[in-house]
Amino acid sequence: MNDSYSPEALHEAYQHIWFVVARSQDIDVPQPAQLLGRRLVVFRDSDGQARVLDRRCIHRGADLAAGTVRGDGLQCPYHGWEFDGATGVCSHIPALRDGVRIPPKARVGSYPVIERFGHVWTCLGDPVFDLPDPPEIADLTLDWRAATPIPAKCGFMAAVENFRDMAHFPFVHAESMGEVNPVVADLDVQRDGREVRASFFYEQVAGSDFSDTGDAWMHYHTYAPGIATILYDFGPEIGKRYLVDFPSPVSHDECVIFWAVATDKDFTGGTVEEVLAIETKVFDEDTPILEGLDPKEVPLANQVQEVSCAADVYTLNYRSATKHVVQEIRRARSAAPAEPVGVRA
């Protein structure tokens, strides 16, 4: 086994990657989340700013996800301690008389936040890579819908690989996609660092809900380790729609599949709600297969034997891109001073 990509090594590296922890539409009420084994609470403060804190109150261990938003912070449901949403510092303890000092260690971990694609993203440590703005949608005016998150008993990398694997279409998606040709055409896969691209012409299948709009170019773009996208281009008369998939690691072999769809303003192939319904059917077909994988996560450290073929060229490039990410994080962290996870000034 290659210890450079062991589960322990990946856990350490992924502290420095942006992951989704909630849908933006859900956080008006504090939401529990778990990322890489760390229990978090996600909420929107009274100014509308999304915040992410550690979920365990530092006082007596109460669950802050059951707390109440107070101004720019969160109040613990047990003893009313209030924690600033930006810093995690305790700003008020109701049991103390005026003028009594708040203990300096009264703080919980706080984390950076970006809202994009209708979701809340955070990073447990210092992020080494920026959260991308995919250039293929820069000139589109998109109407977004965030899908219902899917808890899955598999690793997040396995979910990413499934998302852009074309060879499983006729077997896993026979009901939604119909009689798809099982032969995968030769793919021109291009990798640049953490990014992997390929384009696949998907011919309409008679009687298929998935392709009833017509033939489409499916332009795949992956940012290893955890962001995968497809831009569907049906030509000038119908237009374009977009699908994004960003599974989030709860632990090494469990994830929540967050995803979203969008339609361009000129898209005539159906409403964004209709697109969401079609893609939901596809995702629901994938989940049982993913949960039956052995091992549950991509064996980057060669823990088990796998045999690949020419149709797996995108998968193999994704794995190379993921290893590149881990190497880059390791280089960046070796040159940076150590910082405790979850602490922000």
NORRAZI-V418711 format. One record per helix or strand. SS is the DSSP state (H for helix, E for strand). FROM is the first residue (numbers start at 0). TO is the last residue. If there is no record, write none. Layout:
{{SS;FROM;TO} {SS;FROM;TO}}
This chain:
{{H;2;4} {H;6;15} {E;18;22} {H;23;25} {E;30;34} {E;37;43} {E;49;53} {E;55;55} {E;62;62} {H;63;65} {E;67;69} {E;72;74} {E;81;83} {E;88;91} {E;106;106} {E;109;115} {E;118;122} {H;134;136} {E;141;145} {E;149;151} {H;155;162} {H;168;171} {H;173;176} {E;189;191} {E;194;201} {E;215;222} {E;226;232} {E;239;250} {E;253;263} {H;271;290} {H;309;333}}
